[in-house]
Amino acid sequence: MANTKSFIRNQLLTERSDLLVAVGVVTIIGMLVIPLPTVLLDIFMSFNLMLSLLIILIVMYTKRALDFSVFPTLLLISTVFGLALNVSSTRLILSQGENFNGKIVRAFSTFVVGSSGSGGLVIGFIIFIILIAVQFIVITKGATRVAEVAARFTLDALPGKQMAIEAAYNSGSLTEEEATRRKNELQKEVDFYGAMDGASKFVSGNVKVGILITAINVIGGIITGVTIHGESIGSALHTYVSLSIGDGLITQFPALLISTATGLIVTRAISDGTFGTDVSSQFTQQARIYWIAGGFLMLLGILPGFPWYVLFPMAALTFLLAYRLSKKEIAAGTALEKGTEEETVQESPVEISPIVPLDPLSLELGYGLIPLVDKEHGAELLDRITRIRRESALELGLVVPRIRIIDNMRLEPSEYSIKIKGVSIGTGIIRIAHYLAINPGTVEEPIEGETTKDPAFGLPALWIGEDQRDLAERRGYTVVDTPSIIATHLTEIIKKYAHEMLGRQEVKSILDTLHEDYPAVVDEVSKVLSLGEIQKVLQGLLIEQVSIRNMVPILETLADYGVVSKDIGLLIEKVRQTLGRQICLQYADEDKKLKVLTIDPELEQTIIDSRLDTANGPVAALEPDTHRLWINAVVNAVHRMQQSGLLGIILCSEAARRLVKQSTSRDLPELVVLSVPEIVTDIIAEGVGEISLKIKEEEAVSSPAVEG
């Protein structure tokens, strides 16, 4: 209820403010065509003077230009308001002549000038000319130039600042909301200085119009007074020149304050505090300058003709300030020396800063590859990386940590390096403005290019130019652009080393998220297994490219079998069987058929019998000769399958699956090994060969022809 009342109150205040502004703008427009009574004119002139004073005070107490972002629009409105007052006062002065009783204009034409009569007119005219000259030649020109330079440099620096925000976001040091807020502020800053560049032209135009209106008032007033009001030339000259000077001063004085505010707000772009704070801190940094200044004032006071009664007290105040600053510097120096001594004496490890954890995943680029992440050049790689993280979350069920992008001067200009926790996992050399033409094995007519290898898969490839791209595609090459090379390599690294990125903290985050919707499942599995045991099971699945996105069945299986055994290998096998449909569909064709290799029963039993339990899990401890024959047989069989366009998949018993995978992981890390319980009823496993050992070593595989 309170929030509703507050919301309604804010809405009413907003509507009231908008209404007041709208009425004010309409009033300004009406002043240009509707005659005003002198009382109302005095009120508006006083308001104009107060508004200009408020504007310059707000600018002086503003820390950042964006804190007063309405200033360019306010500058335009105040300029038009001043011109409307000029028009209204001119209308009244010309129509009423000597009878004009505007108090503000009369006051500025007499009191501000300092004297009456002809001398007052001359003095007033000179003061008016000086005000115009100072405003037009000094303040307005300088503020306009500063606004132009600030707008240009702010716009030029925009891509670099955007890239810095994006890099900070990718590294994880900024949240998405914080990055969005900073980008919005950056855009507002560019818009502000762009608006100031144009708004400063209103100030210079206002000065020129002020001179023109004053000249028109004098000439038109003399003509009107002589021809219409029947005054003498001397009387008309005195009346209208006096009133025109007063009108010019009351109009140009607020304009002078606004011009000064314009110069202040565009020259304080590098400040982090208010104007008064900066002056106080920067004028009290060194005591010696005040000693020198005080001595100079004393010297002037001794010389004949100089007012010693002014210079000596001023010198004394300067010496007093110098003395106080000197004491402050001595105190600061003593504290610094004491701190240095304490640091020297205390050589304990407490003085060492905490070690910052290494980035889970980082991409380091040579300076020649910086354009790939530069917003000004499209920043294609940044968009690809965002998609990679999203696709990895959907495919593996693992939210990849933010990838930190770093420019590394120690790398070659065209080199990049992918690191996991500070250790380089993959590197590559990229040629900007070139394409990588990869031979998938079906190219019959090669093309010319610089020989290289695909960094992601190690396939033979060529660097080619833009003009060769179409030709390479027609001849059967797979042509890849520069960002895609790095993106593909990064994707493969994430798939291969996903298990290393899944730490206990990440598992804890997964369980906490699931606990909101499945508290019973999470609570039950947490009672049976520790966080580390759950982590090892999930890592075992990721090692073999099994997605952990479907976490609820995984946890339910762990809760069921965790009370029976804490053997991580057994738990992994049971979870794989629960995810059997998911695993089978990952490798089956459109007809839900799996083309698999089987193992000779005698050989499979030999592998099971060779099992040796170690601290890292069971291994197949085959005899060296048998192991060599076994590996050769698997390599040959898988090679035949691949030649037929099939994926290398071995189907074996549950007891042998872990041993088969472990024994072939070094030579065939991409080999898929499935157990019979993992094959669900609606998936057809079709054997295309059998792996067996023969007496002759050179004949390592005995199998029927591998079917397509």
LOKE-860464 format. One record per atom (N, C-alpha, C): x, z, y. Coordinates in steps of 0.2 Angstrom, whole numbers, plus 5000, padded with zeros to 4 digits. Layout:
N
XZY/...
END
This chain:
708
500450004994/500050005000/500450005006/500950045006/501450045012/501849985013/502049955007/502349885008/501849835011/501249835009/500749785011/500649795019/500649865021/500549875028/501149855032/501749865029/502349845032/502449765033/502149735027/502249655027/501749635033/501149665033/500649635038/500849655045/501249705046/501449725053/502049675055/502449655050/503049605051/502749545053/502149525049/501849455051/501549455058/501249515060/500949515066/501449505072/502049545071/502549545076/502849475076/502949435070/503249375070/502749325074/502049335073/501649285076/501649305084/501649365085/501649385092/502249355096/502849365093/503449335096/503449255096/503149225091/503049155092/502649135098/502049175098/501549155104/501949165111/502349225111/502649235118/503149175120/503449155115/503949105116/503549035118/503049025114/502648965116/502348965123/502149025125/501849035132/502349025137/502949055135/503549045140/503748975141/503748935136/503948865136/503448825140/502848845139/502248805143/502248825150/502448895151/502448915158/503048875162/503648865159/504148835162/503948765163/503648725159/503448655160/502948655166/502448705166/501948715172/502348725178/502848765179/503248775185/503448705188/503548655184/503848595187/503248555191/502648575190/502148535193/501648575197/501648645196/501148685199/501448725204/501248735210/501548775215/501448845214/502048885215/501948955213/501948995220/501649055219/501649105225/502349135225/502549155231/503249175232/503349245228/502849285227/502849345223/503049325216/502749275213/502849255206/503549225206/503749185211/504449155211/504949215211/504849265215/505349325215/505349355208/504749365205/504749395198/505149345193/505049285193/505449235189/506149235190/506349235197/507049235199/507449295196/507049355197/507349415195/507449415187/506949385184/506949385176/507549335174/507649285178/508149235176/508849265177/508949305182/509549345183/509649395178/509149435176/509149485170/509349445164/508949395162/509149355156/509849335155/510049305161/510749285160/511249335159/511149395162/511549455161/511549485154/510849485151/510849505144/511149455140/511149395141/511449345137/512249355136/512549365142/513249375142/513449445139/513049495140/513149555137/513149555129/512649515127/512549505120/513149475117/513349425120/513949385118/514549425117/514649475122/515249515122/515249565117/514649585115/514549635109/514449605102/514449535102/514349505096/514949495092/515049515086/515649505082/515749435079/515149405077/515249335075/514749285078/514949225079/514549175083/513849175079/513849175072/513249165069/512749225070/512949285072/512549335074/512049325080/512249275084/511849255090/511749175089/511449155083/511449085081/510849055086/510449095089/509949065093/510249035100/510849055101/511149045108/511048965110/511248915106/511148845108/510448835111/509948855107/509248835109/509148875116/509348945116/509248985122/509548955128/510148925127/510548895132/510148835135/509848795131/509348745133/508748765137/508448815134/507848845138/508048875144/508548915145/508748945151/508948895156/509248845154/509448785159/508848755162/508348735158/507748715160/507348765164/507348825163/507048875167/507348875174/508048875174/508348875180/508148815185/508148755181/507948695185/507248705188/506748735183/506048735186/506048785192/506448835192/506448885197/506748845204/507248805203/507448765208/506948715211/506548685207/506048645209/505448685213/505248745210/504748785213/504948805220/505548835220/505848855227/505948805232/506148745230/506248685234/505548675237/505048665233/504348655235/504148705240/504248765239/503948815244/504348815251/505048805250/505448805256/505248745260/505148685257/505048625262/504348635264/503848665261/503148665263/503048725268/503448785268/503248835272/503848845278/504448815277/504948825282/505048895284/505048905291/505148975293/504749025290/504149015288/503649055285/503849075278/504249045275/504449055268/504749135267/504349165263/504549245263/504749265256/505149215252/505349235246/505949285247/505849345244/506349405245/507049385242/507049365236/507649355233/508049305236/507749245238/508149195241/508349215248/507949255252/508149275258/508749325258/508649375252/509249415251/509849385250/509849335246/510549295244/510749255250/510349235255/510549195260/510849245266/510749305266/510949355271/511449405268/511149455264/511549505261/512149485257/512049445252/512549425248/513149385252/512949345257/513449315261/513849365265/513549415268/513849465271/513849465278/513549415282/513449415289/512849365290/512649365296/512049325299/512349275304/511849235306/512049185311/512449125308/512749085313/513149025311/513749045306/514049105308/514549125303/514349135296/513749165296/513449175289/513349115285/513049065289/512948995286/513548965283/514148975287/514748945285/515048975279/515049045279/515249085274/514849075267/514249075268/513749055262/513848995259/513948945264/514148875261/514748875257/515248905260/515948905257/515948945250/515549005250/515449035244/515048995238/514548955241/514248915236/514648865233/515048825238/515548775235/516048805230/516248865232/516748895227/516448915220/515848935220/515448955214/515348885210/515148835213/515048775210/515748745207/516248755211/516948725209/517148765203/517148835203/517348875198/516948855191/516348855192/515848845186/516048775183/516048725188/516048655185/516748635183/517248645187/517948625185/518348675180/518148735181/518548785176/518148805170/517548835171/517248865165/516848815161/516448775164/516048725161/516548675157/517048645160/517448595157/517848625151/518048695152/518448725147/518048735141/517348765142/516948785137/516748725133/516648665137/516448605133/516948575129/517548585131/518148555127/518248605121/518148665122/518248715116/517748705111/517048695113/516548675109/516648615105/516948565108/517048495105/517548515099/518148545101/518648555096/518448605090/518048655092/517748705087/517348665082/516848615085/516448585080/516848535076/517348505078/517748455074/518048485069/518448545071/518848575066/518448615061/517848645063/517448675058/517148625053/516948565055/516748515051/517248485046/517948485049/518448465044/518648515039/518548575041/518748625036/518148645031/517548615032/517048625027/517148615020/517448555018/517548535011/518048595008/518548605011/519048655008/518748725007/518348745012/517948815011/517448815006/517148755005/516648745000/516948754993/517548714992/517948714986/518148784985/518348824990/518648894989/518048934986/517448924989/516848964986/516648944979/516748884978/516548854971/517048884966/517748884968/518248914963/518148984962/517949024968/517849094967/517249104962/516749064963/516149074958/516349054951/516749004950/516948984943/517349034940/517749074944/518249124942/517849184940/517249194942/516849254941/516949304946/517349294952/517349344957/516749344962/516349294961/515749294965/515149284961/514649314962/513949304959/513649244962/513149214958/512849154960/512449164967/512149224968/511849244974/512349244980/512949274979/513449284984/513749214986/513849174981/514049104982/513549064986/512949074984/512449034988/512349064995/512449124996/512449155003/512949135007/513549125004/514149105008/514149035010/513848995005/513748925007/513248915012/512748955012/512248945017/512548965024/512949025024/513249045030/513748985033/514148955028/514548905030/514248845033/513648825030/513248775033/512948795040/512748855041/512448875047/513048875052/513648895050/514248895055/514348825058/514348775053/514448705055/513848685060/513248695058/512648675062/512748715069/512948775069/512948815075/513448775080/514148765078/514648735082/514448665084/514048625079/513848565081/513348565087/512848615086/512348625091/512648645098/513248685098/513548705104/513948655107/514148605103/514448545106/514048505110/513348495108/512848465112/512648505118/512548575116/512148615121/512648625127/513348625126/513748635132/513648575137/513448525135/513348465140/512748485145/512248525142/511748545147/512048595153/512548635151/512848675157/513148625162/513548585160/513848535165/513348495169/512848475165/512248435169/511948485174/511848545172/511448595176/511848605183/512548605183/512948615189/512848555193/512948495190/512848435194/512148425198/511648445194/510948445197/510848495202/511248555201/511148605206/511448585213/512048545213/512348525219/511848475222/511548425218/511148375221/510448405224/510248455220/509648495223/509748525230/510348555230/510548595236/510548545242/510948485241/511048435246/510348405248/509848395243/509248375245/508848425249/508848485247/508548545251/508748545258/509448535260/509648535266/509448475270/509548415267/509348355271/508548345272/508248365266/507548355266/507248415270/507548465271/507248525275/507348505282/507848475284/507948455291/507448405293/507348355289/506848305290/506148335291/505948375286/505348405286/505248455292/505748495293/505648535299/505548505306/505948445307/505848415313/505248365313/505048335308/504548285308/503848315307/503848365302/503148395300/503048455304/503548505304/503348565307/503548575314/503848515317/503948515324/504548555327/504948575323/505548625324/506048575328/506548615331/507048575334/507648565329/508048525330/508648515325/509048575324/509148615329/509548675328/509248725324/508548735326/508148785322/508048765315/507948695314/507848675307/508448675303/509048665306/509648665303/509848735300/509748785305/509848855303/509348875298/508748865298/508248885293/508348855286/508448795286/508448755279/509148765276/509648765280/510348775277/510348845274/510148895278/510148965276/509748975269/509148945269/508748955263/508948915257/509248855259/509548815253/510148845250/510548875254/511148915252/510948975248/510449015250/510149065246/509849045240/509448995240/509148965234/509748935229/510248905232/510748885227/511148935224/511248995228/511649055225/511249085220/510649095221/510249135216/510149095210/510149025210/510048985204/510748975201/511248965204/511948955201/512249015199/512149075201/512449135199/512249155192/511549145190/511449155183/511749095178/511749035181/512048985178/512748995176/513149025181/513849045180/513949095175/513449145174/513449195169/513349165162/512949115162/512749075155/513349035153/513649005158/514248965157/514849005154/514949065157/515449105155/515249135147/514649145146/514449165139/514549105134/514449045137/514648985132/515348985131/515748995136/516448995134/516649055130/516349115131/516549165127/516349155119/515749135118/515549135111/515949075107/516149025110/516548975106/517248985106/517549035110/518249055110/518349115106/517849145103/517949205099/517749195092/517949135089/517849115082/518349145077/518849165080/519349195075/519349275076/518849305079/518849375080/518349405074/518549465072/518149505068/517749565071/517949575077/517649635081/517249615087/517049665091/516749645097/517249635102/517149605108/517649585113/517949655116/517549705117/517849765119/518349795114/518149795108/518549825102/519249785102/519149715102/519749675102/520249695108/519949695114/520349705120/520749775119/520349825117/520649895116/521149895111/521049865106/521549865100/522249825102/522149765105/522649725106/523049735113/522749775117/523149795123/523449865122/523349895117/523749955116/524149955110/524449895108/524949895103/525649915104/525849905110/526549915112/526549955119/527050005119/527050045125/527550025130/528049985127/528649955132/528349915137/527849875136/527549835141/527249875147/527049935146/526749975151/527250005155/527850025152/528450055155/528750005160/528749935158/529049885162/528549875168/527849875166/527349855172/527349915177/527449975175/527450035179/528050035184/528650015181/529250005185/529249955190/528849895188/528749845193/528349865199/527849905197/527349925203/527749975207/528150015205/528550065209/529050025213/529349975211/529749935215/529449905220/528849875219/528449845225/528249895230/528049955228/527850015232/528450035237/529050025235/529650045239/529849995244/529649925242/529849875247/529349885253/529649865259/529249875266/528649825266/528149845269/527549805270/527049805264/527249835258/526749835253/526349905253/525749905251/525349975252/525550025246/526050065248/526350115243/525750165241/525250175245/524750225243/524350195238/524350135237/523950095231/524450085225/525050065226/525450045221/525750105217/525950165221/526150225217/525650255213/525050265215/524550295210/524450245204/524450185205/524350135200/524950135195/525550145198/526150155193/526150215189/525850275192/525850335189/525350325183/524750295184/524250285179/524550245173/524950195175/525250155170/525750185166/526250235169/526750275166/526350325161/525750345163/525450395159/525150365152/524950305153/524650265147/525250245143/525850225146/526450215142/526650275138/526650335141/526850395138/526450405132/525750405133/525250415127/525350365121/525450305123/525550255118/526250265114/526750285118/527450305115/527350355110/526950415111/526850465107/526450445100/526050395101/525650375096/526050335091/526550295094/526950255090/527450295086/527750345089/528150395086/527850425080/527250455081/526850485076/526750435070/526550375072/526450325066/527150305062/527650305066/528350295063/528550355058/528350415060/528550475056/528150475050/527450455051/527050455045/527250395040/527550345043/527750285038/528350305035/528850345038/529450365035/529350415029/528850455031/528650515026/528450475020/527950425021/527650395015/528150355011/528650325015/529250295011/529650335007/529750395010/530150445006/529850465000/529150485000/528750504995/528750444989/528750384991/528750334987/529350324983/529950344987/530650334984/530750394979/530450454981/530550514976/530150504970/529450484971/529050484965/529050414962/529450414957/529550354953/529150354946/528550394947/528150394941/527750334940/527450324934/527050264932/526450264936/526250324939/525650324943/525650274949/526250264951/526350214957/526150144956/526150124949/526050054947/525350044948/525149984951/524449964951/524249944944/523549954943/523249944936/523349864935/523449854928/523549784926/522949754926/522849694930/522249654930/522149614924/521549624920/521449584914/521549504916/521749474911/521849404911/521149364911/521149304914/520549274913/520349254906/519749264904/519549244897/519649164896/519549124901/519649054901/519849024907/520348984908/520548964914/520748884913/520748854919/520948784919/521448774925/522048764923/522548754929/522748684930/522748664936/522848594938/523448584942/523848524941/524348504945/524048484952/524448484957/524148464964/523948394964/524148354960/523848284960/523148274957/522948334954/522248334951/521748374955/521948394961/521548434965/520948394967/520948334969/520348294971/519748294966/519948314959/519448314954/518948374955/519148424959/518748484961/518648484968/518748434972/518648434979/517948414981/517548444984/516948424986/516948364990/517448354994/517448294998/517548224994/517848234988/517948184983/517448184978/516848214978/516348214973/516348274969/516948304968/517048364963/516648354956/516748294953/516448284947/516548334942/517248354942/517448404936/517048464937/516848494943/516548554943/515848544940/515548494941/514848484939/514848474931/515448444928/515448434921/515548504918/515948544921/516148614919/515448654918/515048654923/514448684923/514048664918/513948604916/513648574910/513948594904/514548604903/514948624897/514748694896/514748734901/514548804899/513748814897/513348774900/512648774898/512548744891/512948694889/512848664883/513148704877/513748734879/514048784874/513548844872/513148864877/512748924876/512148894872/511948834872/511448814868/511648794861/512248764861/512548744854/512748804850/513148844853/513548894849/513148964850/512748974855/512449034856/512849084860/513449054862/513949104866/513949084873/513849124877/513849114885/514649114886/514849054888/515649054889/515749084896/516249124897/516349154903/516549104908/516449124915/516549074920/517349054920/517348984920/518048954919/518348954926/518948994927/519248994933/519748934934/519648904939/520048844941/520648854946/521248844944/521848864948/522248804949/522548794955/523048744956/523748784955/524148754950/524748784948/525348734950/525748754955/526248714957/526848704952/526848744947/527348734942/527148684937/526548654937/526448604932/526648534936/526648484932/526748414935/526148394939/526248354944/525648334948/525048314944/525148274939/524548244935/524448284928/524748344928/524648384922/524148444923/523748454917/523248514917/523448554911/523248614911/523348664906/522648704905/522448714899/521848754897/522148814894/521948874897/522248944894/521648984892/521749024887/521349074885/521749144885/521449184890/521849254891/522549244893/522649194897/523349184900/523849144895/523549124889/524049084884/523749014884/524248964885/524048894885/523848874878/523248844878/522948814872/523048744871/522948714877/522948634877/523148614884/523548554884/523848524890/523748454889/523748414895/523748344895/523948314902/524148254901/524348214907/523848164909/523648174916/523048124918/523348074923/523148014923/523247964928/522647954932/522747974939/522147974943/522047894944/521347874945/521147804946/521247764940/521347794934/521447754928/520947774923/520847734918/520447754912/520847754906/520547794901/520847804895/520447764890/520747714887/520447674882/520647694875/520147724871/520347754865/520147704859/520547694854/520447644849/520047684843/519447674842/519147714837/519247684830/519747634829/519947614823/519547544821/519147524826/518847454824/519047404829/519547414833/519747364838/520247314834/520047254835/520447194831/520947164836/520647154842/521047124847/521347174853/521947194853/522147244857/522247224864/522247264869/522347244876/523047284879/523247264884/523847284887/523747354891/524147394890/524147464894/524647504892/524647564896/525247614894/525047654888/525447654883/525247694877/525247774878/524747804875/524747874876/524247904870/524047964870/523647994865/523048034869/522548024866/521948064868/522048144868/522148174873/522348254873/521848294869/521148274868/520748314865/520748304857/520848244854/520848234847/521448204845/521948184849/522548154847/522548084845/522048054846/521947984844/522347934849/522647884846/523047834850/522547804855/522847794861/522447774867/522947734872/522647704877/522947664882/522747684889/523147694894/522947694901/522847624904/522247614906/522147554909/521847564916/521847504920/521547504927/520847494927/520547494933/519847474934/519747404932/520147364933/520047294932/520047274924/520247324920/520247304913/519747344909/519347384913/518847424910/518347384906/518047334909/517547284905/517847254899/518447224900/518747194894/518847244889/519047304890/519147354885/518547374881/518047374885/517347394882/517147334877/517247274879/516947214875/517347214869/518047234869/518447224863/518347284858/517947334860/517747394856/518147454857/518447464863/518847524865/518247574868/518347634866/517947684870/518347704876/518047684882/518347694889/518047764892/518547804894/518347874897/518647874903/518347904908/518547914915/518947984915/519247994921/519748054921/519348124920/518848134924/518448194923/518248204916/518048154913/517748164906/518348174901/518948154902/519448174898/519548254898/519648284904/519748354904/519148384901/518548364903/517948394901/517848394893/518048344890/517948334883/518548384880/519148384882/519648424880/519448504880/519148514886/518848584887/518348604882/517848554881/517348564876/517548584869/518048544867/518348554860/518748614860/519048634865/519448704865/518948754864/518348754868/517848804868/517548814861/517448754857/517148754851/517648784846/518248764847/518848784842/518948864842/518948884849/519248954850/518648994853/518048984851/517449024853/517549094851/517749104845/517849164842/518249214846/518749184849/519249224853/518949244859/518449214862/518149234868/517549284867/517349294861/516849344859/517149414858/517149454863/517449524862/516849574861/517149634861/516649684860/516149694866/516449684872/515949684878/515449634878/515649574876/515149524875/514649534870/514849564864/514349584859/513849634862/514149684865/513749734868/513249704873/513449664877/512949624882/512349594878/512549554872/512049524868/511549574866/511849634863/511349684860/510949714865/511249724871/510849754876/510249714879/510349644879/509849594881/509349594876/509549594869/509049584864/508649654863/508949704865/508549774865/507949774869/507849734874/507249734878/506649704874/506749654870/506249624866/506249644859/506849664856/506849684849/507149754848/506949804851/507249864851/507349894843/506849884839/506849904832/507449874828/507549804829/508049774826/508749794828/508849804835/509549824837/509649894835/509149934836/509250004834/509450014827/509149984822/509249984815/509949964813/510149904816/510849874814/511349914817/511249954823/511749994826/511850054822/511350074819/511450134814/511850124808/511850054806/512150044800/512850014801/512949974806/513649944807/513849964814/514549964815/514849984822/514849914826/514949924832/515049864837/515549814834/516149844832/516749804830/516549764824/516149794819/515949754813/515449704814/515049714819/514549654821/514949604824/515449624828/515849574832/516249524827/516549564821/516949524816/516449474812/515849494811/515349444808/515249384812/515049404818/514949344823/515549304824/516149334824/516749284825/516849244819/516749274813/516749234807/516249174807/515649184809/515249124810/515449074815/515749094821/515949044826/516549014823/517049044819/517649004817/517448944813/516848944809/516648884806/516048844809/516048854816/515548814820/514848834818/514748894816/514048914815/513748944821/513248924824/512948944830/512649014829/512749064834/512549134834/511949134838/511649084840/511049084845/510449124842/510349114836/509749144832/509949214830/510049264835/510349324834/509849374830/509149364831/508749414827/508849404820/508749344816/508849344809/509549374807/510049354811/510749384810/510749454809/510449494814/510449564814/510049594809/509449564807/509049584802/509449584795/509849524794/510249524788/510749574788/511049584793/511649634793/511349704792/510749714795/510449784793/510249794786/510049734783/509849734776/510449754771/510949714772/511549714768/512149764770/512049784777/512549834779/512549904776/511949924773/511849984769/512149974762/512249914760/512549904753/513249904753/513549864758/514249854759/514449844766/515049864767/515349854774/515849794773/515949754768/516349704767/516149644772/516549634777/516449584782/516349514779/516749494774/516649434771/515949424767/515749474764/515149474761/514549464766/514649504771/514049504776/514049434779/514649404780/514649334783/514249284779/514349294772/514049244767/513349254767/513049324768/512349334767/512049304774/512349314779/512149284786/512049214785/512549184783/512649104782/512049084778/511849124772/511249104768/510649114772/510549164776/509949164780/509949104785/510449084788/510449034792/510548964789/510348964782/510548904778/510148834781/509548844783/509248784786/509648754792/509748804797/510148784803/510848754801/511148774796/511848754794/511748684791/511248674787/511148614783/510948554788/510548574792/510248524797/510848504802/511348544803/511948524807/512348464804/512248464797/512748404794/512248354790/511648364789/511248314786/511048254790/510948204786/510748144790/509948144792/509748084794/509048084796/508548094790/508748074784/508248084779/508348154775/508748204779/508848274777/509248274770/509748224770/510148224764/510848244766/511148284761/511848304762/512348264757/512848224760/513248194755/513848244755/513948274748/514448324747/514948304742/515548334742/515948334736/515848404732/515948394726/515848454722/516548474719/516648524716/517248544713/517248554705/517648524702/517648534694/517548604692/517148624688/516948694686/517548734684/518048694680/518648734678/519048744684/519148704688/519548714694/519248764698/518648764699/518248814703/518348884701/518348894694/518448954691/519148984692/519648934691/520348944693/520448974700/520048944704/520148974711/519849044712/519249054709/518949124709/519349174705/519749154700/520149204696/520749214700/520949174705/521549184708/521449234715/520849254715/520749294721/521149354722/521449364728/521849424729/521549454736/521349514735/521049554741/521649574746/521649564752/522149584757/521749624763/522149644767/521849684773/521449634777/521649574777/521349524781/520749484777/520549504771/520049474767/520349444761/519949414757/520149384750/520549324752/521049304748/521349244748/521449214741/521549144741/521649114734/522349114733/522649154728/523349154727/523449114721/523449044722/523548994717/524348994716/524548964710/525248954708/525448894713/526048894715/526248844720/526148774718/526248754712/526148684710/525348674710/525048724707/524248714707/524048704714/524248744719/524048744726/524148674729/524748654727/524948584730/524548534727/524348534721/523948484718/523248494721/523048554722/522348564724/522248534732/522748554736/522748524743/522748444743/523148414739/523148344738/522548314736/522248344731/521548324729/521048324734/521048384738/520548394743/520648334749/521248334751/521448284756/521248214754/521448194748/521248124746/520448114745/520148164743/519448154742/519048154749/519248194754/519048194761/519148134764/519748104763/519948044766/519547984764/519347984757/518947934755/518247934758/517947994759/517348004762/517347984769/517847994773/517947974780/517947904780/518247874775/518347794775/517647764774/517247804771/516547774770/516047794776/516347824781/515947844786/515547914785/515747954781/515448014779/515848074782/515548134783/515848194785/516148234779/516748254779/517048294773/516648364772/516248364767/515948424765/516048444758/516148504757/516248524750/515648574748/515348564742/514848614740/515148654734/515048714734/515348754729/514948824728/515148864723/514748924722/514848974728/514449024728/514549074733/515149114732/515349124726/515949164725/516649124727/516549064727/517149024728/517148994735/516649004739/516648964746/517148994750/517249064751/517749094755/518449074753/518549074747/519249054744/519348984746/518848944745/519048864746/519148854753/518748884758/518848884765/519548904767/519748964764/520348994766/520948954764/520948934758/521448894755/521548824759/521048794762/521148734765/521148734773/521148794775/521048804783/521648774786/522248784783/522848764787/522948684787/522748654781/522848584781/522248544783/521648574782/521048534784/520648584788/520748604794/520448654798/519648634799/519548564800/518848544801/518448534795/518748554789/518348544783/517748584783/517148564781/516548604780/516448624773/516348684772/516248714765/515648754765/515148724760/514548764760/514448794753/514048844752/513848874746/513148854743/513048854737/512448834734/511848874737/511848934738/511348974741/511148954748/511648914752/511448894758/511048834759/510948794753/510548734753/509848754752/509448744758/508748754757/508348704753/507748724752/507348674747/507248604750/507148604756/506948534759/507548494760/508148514759/508748474760/509048454753/509148394753/509448364746/510148354747/510548384742/511248384742/511448334737/511748274739/511948224735/512648214734/512848224728/513548224726/513848154726/514448144730/514748084730/515448084727/515648134724/516248144721/516448214719/516948214714/517148284711/517848294712/518048344714/518748364715/519048394709/519548364706/519848404700/520548384699/520848424695/521648414694/521748384688/522148334688/522348294682/523048314680/523248294674/523948304671/524448274676/524248204677/524748174681/524748194689/525248214692/525248234698/525048184703/525248114702/525048064707/524348054707/523948074702/523248054702/522948124703/522848144709/522548204711/521848214711/521448154711/520748164712/520448124707/519948144703/519648114698/518948114700/518648054702/517948054705/517747984705/517047984704/516747914705/516847884712/516747824712/516847794719/516347824724/516647834730/516247874735/515747824738/515147854737/514547814739/514447814747/514147764750/514047764757/513447804758/
END
